[in-house]
Amino acid sequence: MSTPTDSVELVGDEVTGNVARVVLFAAATSATAPVDMVHPLAPNVPITLQTLWVYLAGIVLGPLWAGVAFTLYLLAGLIGLPVFAGGNAGLGVILGPTGGFLIGFPLAAMTIGVVTHGTDGLTPPADVPIPRLVGALLAGTAVVYAAGAIGYSLVQAIGLVAAVSAVVVPFLPVAGLKVAVTVAIVRSDVLIAR
């Protein structure tokens, strides 16, 4: 005896599309993580494109799915996939000097999503006013850097002010550039929201 499944929808198209986008963002972040540069003023913390993906995920996926994307990314690194900066992986990276930045990724992506879209649905990225978009990106940047500075402070056993001076202040110009690039991408024809 068999049961017809033609009319049964186990997972809706919207959920399927969101899961596909979550995997895409986690994979894109993972693919660009091995590409890092040494900052001359802060050699302990690499410059990567990871936060650019955090920014875009919050804008494109919204708070829930962006948070899921970067939680998946962290889990991939925790189980040993080389998805963190420099192609590193494992719990040691999360518990290391730069682990706070990684922990901040899902929180920042969710923050950007909430500030960009609110809590009652997604606005097409191209329709988000630029001041709101920039505000969302600055809020997300603040979350990443706060988590990073706290983590660095704890691991290196230094004060929070010293940690901010060491791993936040030198990166502010880089963060500004990433915010500008993100706004340019959102305002270009690269992103098409449906």
N, C-alpha and C positions, 0 to 999 in steps of 0.2 A: 504494500500500500504506500503510495507516495502523496505528498501534499504539494499542491501547486504553489510556486513562489513568485509568480509573475507580478502579483499585486502587492507583495510584501517589500517594504523599503526598510532595510535594516539600519542604514545610516543615510541621512539626508544629503543632498548635493551640497548644501552649505557647509555642513560639518566636514564632508570629504574635501571640499576645496580649502577649508581652513587648515585641516591637517596637512594637506599637501603644501600649503604656504609655510606652515610651521617647520616642516622638514626642510623646505627650501632655504629658509632663513638660517636654520641651525647648520645646514650643510655649507652655505655661503660663508658664514662666520668661521666655520671649521677650516674651510679651504683657504681663507686669507690669513688665518692665525699664524702659520709658519713664516709669513712675510712680516718681519719686524725690523725696526731700526733702533739704534742706540741713541738716546737723547744725550747730547754732550753735557748737559747740566744735571741729568738724573740717570746715570748709567744702569741703575738697578731696576728701572721700570722701562720696558720697551714701548716704542710707538708702534701701534698696530692699527688695522682697519676695523677691528672688532666693534668699537663703539659706533662706527658709522652704520653697521648692521643693526645694532641696538636701536639707534635713532630711527632707521627706516622701518624696522619691525613695529615699533610703537605706533608709527604713523599709518602704516599699511594694514597691520593686523588688529590694531586696537589693544586695549589693556589685557584682556584675558588671553588671547592667542599669542600675543607678544611675550607675555610671561611664560606661557607654556613652551614657546620656542626656545627661550634662553634657559629654562629649567632642563629641557631636553639636551641642550648644548652642554650644560654643566654635568649632567648625568653621563653623557658620552665621554667627557674627559675623566670623570671619576672612575669609570670602568676600564680606563686605559687607552681609549682612542686618542691619538695625538692631535687634539683639537685646540689646545691652549697655545698661547704665544710661543713662538719658536718651535712648534711641534711637540710641546711637552704634554704630559697627562698625569693623572693620578691625584690622590688625596694630598700628597706632599705639595702640589702646586696650590691647591685651595688653602692649605694651612701655611703656605709660605708668604713672603713679603708682599706679593702682588695678588694674593688670593682674595682680598677684600674687593678689589676691582671686579673680579669675576662674580663674586656673590652679589655685587651691585647691579650686574647686567639685567637679570630678570626684574628686579625692583625698578630700575630705570626705564626699561621697556614698558612696564605697566604704567609708570608715572607719565611717560610721554603719551601713551595711549589715552589715559584719563584726561590729561590736559588738552590733548588734541580733539578728542571726540566726546568727552563727557561720559556718561554712563548709560545712555539710551540709544545705542546704535552707532554705526560708523558714518562719518562724513567723507565723501570722496576727497582724497588728499589734495587735489588741485583746488577744491573749494574752501579749504581751511585758510582763513585770513593769515597773512604773513606774520603779524604781531603775535597771534595765538600760536602759530607754528614755532616761531623763535622762542616764545615763552616756554612751550612744551620741551623744546630741545635743551634750553638752559636748565629747566627743572630736572630733566633726565641726566644732564651733565653733572649737576650738583649731587644727585643721588650716587652716581658712579664714583665721583671723586670723594664724597663723604665716606662711602663704604671702603674705598681704597685707602684713604688716609687713616681711618680707624684700624683697618687690618694691618697696615704697615706699622702703625704706632704700637700695636700689641705685639706683633712678631719681632720687631726690632727693639722693643722695650725702650722707646723714646716717647717724649711728650707729643700730644696731638698737634701743637703748634709747629714743632720741629718736623713732624711727618707732613703736614700741609706744605711747609716750606720746601721739603725734599721731593715730594711726589705729586703735588698739585700745582703749585705756582709755576714751575717750569713748563707744564703742559697746557697752560691756559691758551697760549697762541695756537697750539695744535688743535685744541678743542674748538676754538673760534673758527678755524678753517674747516673743521668737520661739520660744524653747524651750518656754515655758508654753503658747503658742498651739498649737504642734505637738502637745504631749502632749494638750491638750484636743481637738484634731481627731482624733487617733488613738483616744482614749477615747470619742468621740461615735459616732453612727451614720453619719457622713459616709463613712468608709472601710469598705468591705465586702471582706474578703479571701476569695478562693476557693482 
